[in-house]
Amino acid sequence: MSESKTIASGEERITGIVEKVSFFSESSGFSVLRLVVKGERDPVTVVGCIAAVNTGQHVEAVGLWHNDKTWGLQFKAGHLAVISPDTLEGISKYLSSGMVKGIGTHLAKVLIRAYGLDVFTVIEDQPGKLLELPGIGRKRMEQIVAAWAEQKSVKEIIVFLHSHGVGTARAVRIYRAYGAEAVAVVRANPYRLTIDIPGIGFKTADQIARNIGIASDSPLRARAGIAFVLQELSSEGHCRVPELKLIEASIRLLQIPAPILDEAIAYELSIGTLIVVEDQGERNFYLKALFRAETGVAGSIRRIMHGVLPWRAVDPEEAIMAAEKKSALELSESQRSAVSLALLSKLIIITGGPGVGKTTIINTILTILGTGKLKFLLCAPTGRAAKRLSDSTGREAKTIHRLLEFDPYARDFKRGSSYPLEADLVIVDEASMIDVLLMNRLLAAISDRSALMFAGDVDQLPPVGPGFVLSDMIQSGVLPVVRLTEIFRQAEASKIIVNAHRINSGELPLQFVGKELSDFYVVPSSSTENIYRRLLQVVADRIPERFGLDPLNDIQVLTPMNKGPLGTKALNTLLQETLNPHAARKIERYGTLYAEGDKVIQMVNNYDKEVFNGDIGRIVTANEEENSLSVLYDDREVVYEFGELDEIALAYAITIHKSQGSEYPAVVIPLSMQHYSLLERNLIYTAVTRAKKLVMIIGDPKALAMAIGNRRSSQRLTGLAARISSETEDNLR
C-alpha cells in the first residue's frame, strides 16, 4: 500500500479520507469505514474503534491487513483516529463533514479560498479574521471556535481514556457529561460512569478501575457492584430485591467474598442510598428512589381515597338513563355497573382489552358530571395516547409531563404536593404504561379534593421503567376496580379484537378463510429470507393495493427487538430503500441515511423542542449545507442539528415497546425464533392491539405459539400491592 509505512512488528499505518461510514456503534465506537487512500485505485475497508466519525474526515489507522472469509480484504486497526488533513481537498472534506458546528459545504469553500492550508491556524489563533468573510457574523464565529475547541478537548481526553481501555465513542460521552473535569472524575471514581453515562455498564467502569489500580476487593468496587446489580434489576422492572438474590448476583458479578459485600451493604444503608424492608423475616432491598416512589404512591392513594367526593350525591340509575338518552347509546349491564361505581368512588380503576367499552364508560361519566361547574383534567403517558383520548372524548387531554408542567431548565415538575392540580376529576388513560417513579410524581400533584380515574389494559406490556403500578393497585384488593371482559356486538365483527382476546387468554388466533378481505392474517414464514420477502411485498404492494392504505402513513412495522436481521435497524434499511428510494437530499450520520420523506421516531424526551419519546414524524427538509434536518410532527416542524440526530431513528419499523400508547391503521409484525428471549404473550397482545384496521403477522408459527404460551414479564418484584393494602408493616433497619 503506497500510503502505508511500518510502525511496529508487522503493523502498518495508512491515512485517507472517509468515503463512507458503513457501520458505527455509539456504545463501543466500533466502525467499518470505506477509506480513500492516496495511490490506491479503489477505497479500502478499515475496521476498528474511533470517536464520532463522518464522511469526508481524514483518519489515521495503524494495524494489520486481514483477508476475511466473508468480507474480503480489510485493514484491522488497533489505533484509529481522526487527524487534521494536510491537503486542501482533505481540509475541505473535513470542514464539510459536520463535525465542526457552524461550517457547512458552502462555508468550507469560502474558508479554503481565503486561508488555504492555514485555515486551522486561523480558527485557533486568529478567530477574529473570520469576521472578514461573507456569511460569518460574531455568533457564527463563536460557534465555530467553540466547536473547534471541543474537538481538541475531546482528543486530549480520549488519549487518557484510551490508555485505560475505554472505547472512543464512550470517551466522547464521558467528555459530554463532565467536560474539562472528565479525567479528574474518572481518576477519583470510575464507577460513577455507570450512573452518569448512558451506555456505560459496570464492566467498562470496572476495567478502567483495574487499569488505574483499584483493587478487586476494594470497598469502592463492592459498593458500586451492589448498586449496579440493583440498577440492572430495576431496568428489568423490579423495585425490591430479596437479600439472597442481591448477594448471589453480586458474587457472580464481582467474584469477591460475601463478608465484603455485607460490609458494603451496611455502608450503603448507613448513608441512605439503600433501604431495607423486613417482611416475615426476609430482608428486601430497595434503591432509595424506588422505595420513596413506592411509599409515595401508597401514601397518595390512601390520601386521595379518604377525601370527600367533589360532586353532589348522584342517583346512578337516573343519571345513566339521562346520559343514554342524550348520547343515544344503550349501555350494557357491566358498563352500567362500572359507571355507577365510578360515580360513588373517589378513586377507581377501569381495565379491559380492546372493544370492551372503556371509552364509552369515560364518556358517559363526563356526560353525567359535565352538566355542572366541575373541572376535568385528562392525561396519558405519551403524546399519541393523549391525542387519542382527546379525540375520543372531545376534551383537551395532555401528556402527564405537560399536565405536571415539566420545567426543562430545572429538569423537574412544577406541579406537586405544594402546588397541586386544580381539578374535580382527573382521568388518566393508558395507565399500564406508567412506572412507579412517574406515578409517584403524578399522584403527589393530585389534590385531596380531586377524584381520580385510571383507565388502561393491565394485560399489555408493563412499563419500560420499574414497577407495574396498575397491576399492583388491582392486586392490592382494596381499591374499586372494574374489569371489563364483554366484547360488544360492533366489536365482535373485528377479527383483530376477537383474536386479541384469544391471545390474551393463551389461545392461538383464528385463521379466517374465504374470498372476502379480513382484518387479521397470519402468514407462515420460517426463514429470515422468506419473512423479508413477504414483509416487503405486503408493505409496498399487497396492503396498499388490496386495502387502499398508504405504506408510509398507514402501515407500521412492529418488531420485538432493535438488533439482528429482523430488528428495527435492518428492517429500516430495507424499507427505506423500498419506500423512499429517490430522495433528492439526504444526510448521513454513523452509517444511517436520513432523507427527505423518511419516517422517523423521537427516541428520548426533548422538553426544549417539545417532542417526546415515541413521537413519529416525517423529514420535510434535509439541509445538506447546514447538516440539519427539519421533521414534521403532526402540524409542527422541529429542526435537528447534526449533533442532535442521535435523538431520532428511522421509523419504518419500530419496536413493539415503542408503539405502546399509539394506534395505527395497519400493523405488520415479523416474528421469528430469533426473538426467542423476548417472546411473551403480552408482547404479541400489545402489538396486535395497536392496529385499527389490519393486523398481519409474518413469521414462524412456532415463535407465535411460544409467545402466546409465555407469561413471564408480568412477574415483577415490588412491594406496592402490600403497601397499598397495608397488610405488612415496614420495619426499616
RANOR-V748856 format. One record per helix or strand. SS is the DSSP state (H for helix, E for strand). FROM is the first residue (numbers start at 1). TO is the last residue. If there is no record, write none. Layout:
SS | FROM | TO
SS | FROM | TO
This chain:
E | 5 | 6
E | 12 | 24
E | 30 | 36
E | 44 | 49
E | 58 | 68
E | 72 | 82
H | 88 | 95
H | 105 | 125
H | 127 | 132
H | 138 | 162
H | 168 | 188
H | 192 | 196
H | 202 | 211
H | 219 | 235
E | 241 | 242
H | 243 | 254
H | 258 | 271
E | 274 | 279
E | 282 | 287
H | 288 | 305
H | 316 | 327
H | 333 | 344
E | 347 | 352
H | 358 | 369
E | 376 | 380
H | 383 | 393
E | 397 | 399
H | 400 | 403
E | 406 | 407
E | 412 | 413
E | 416 | 416
E | 419 | 419
E | 425 | 429
H | 431 | 433
H | 436 | 444
E | 451 | 456
H | 469 | 475
E | 480 | 484
H | 489 | 492
H | 495 | 504
E | 520 | 524
H | 528 | 547
E | 555 | 559
H | 568 | 579
E | 586 | 589
E | 592 | 595
E | 599 | 602
E | 606 | 606
E | 611 | 611
E | 616 | 623
E | 628 | 633
E | 636 | 640
H | 642 | 647
E | 648 | 650
E | 653 | 655
H | 657 | 659
E | 664 | 671
H | 673 | 678
H | 681 | 688
E | 691 | 699
H | 701 | 708
H | 720 | 725
E | 731 | 732
